């Protein structure tokens, strides 16, 4: 019993977290990028439909991103059903 529980815990810990969503500014507009692909409305909705309840969505906030862009993205994510969004700084190179 203990071994089975331990193996289940180990399998869950080994599962890599999903990639972060990245905010990208392109010629006066901002885009959401996930796993290297731009997210349009349909792709974002498919992602929201399969997203685990209560799991925060991490959004990498690039340096110099405008507040209006970040606000727009926050409202768009909320419209799609994401209730927990966490804006984080990109990793240092």
N, C-alpha and C positions, 0 to 999 in steps of 0.2 A: 504494500500500500504506500509506504513512504517513498520507495524507489519510483513508483509511477507518478506520484505527485512531484517529486524532484525533477523527473524527466520532462513533465509538462511545463514546469516553471522554467527549466533550461531552454526548452523549445521556444517559449514566449520571449525570453530574454534575447535569444539569438535572432529573432525576427527583426530585420532592420526597420527603422522608422521610415515613414514615407518621406519623399523629398519635400523640401520647403517650397512654398510658392514664392516667387520672386517678382517684385515690382520693377518694371523696366520703363523708363521714360523714353519715348520715341517721338521726336519732332512735335513737341507740344501736347502729346497725349500720353497716357500711362497704360501699360498693358500688364496682365498677369501671365507669368510663365511658370509652368509646372513640368518638371522632368524634361526640360529643353523645348517644350512646345507651348505656343501661345494658347491661352485659354479663351475661347469665345463663350458666349452665353450658354450654348448647349453642353459644351464640355464641362463648364463650371457646374451646371445643374446635375450632370451625371456624377461628377465627383461628390457633390453635396448629398446626393441620394445614397451613396455608399459610405459616407463618412460616419465613423462611430460616434454615437451620442456622447456628448460631454468631453470629447477629445479636442483640445485646442488646435486651431489651424495656425501654423507658424508662417508668417509673411516676412521675408527679408526686406528690410527698408534700406534702400541705397542712400548713401550720403547725398545730401542736397535735394532729396525728393520733396516736392512741394506739399504743403499741408492740404491744399485743395485736391491734389491727386490722391493722397492717402485717405482723405475723407470720402472721396468718390468710391474708392475701392472698398472701404469699410461698409458703406451703404449697399454696394453691389453684393458683397458677401452676405450681409444680413438679409437682403432680399432673397438670396438663394438658400437660406436656412442655416448659415453658419452663425452660431450664437457666441462662440468663444474664439476670438481672433487675437493672436499674440504677435505684435510687431517686434522684430528683433534686428539687431545690427548684423550686417554681413560679416562672415569670418574674416579675420586679418589674413593677409597673404604673406 
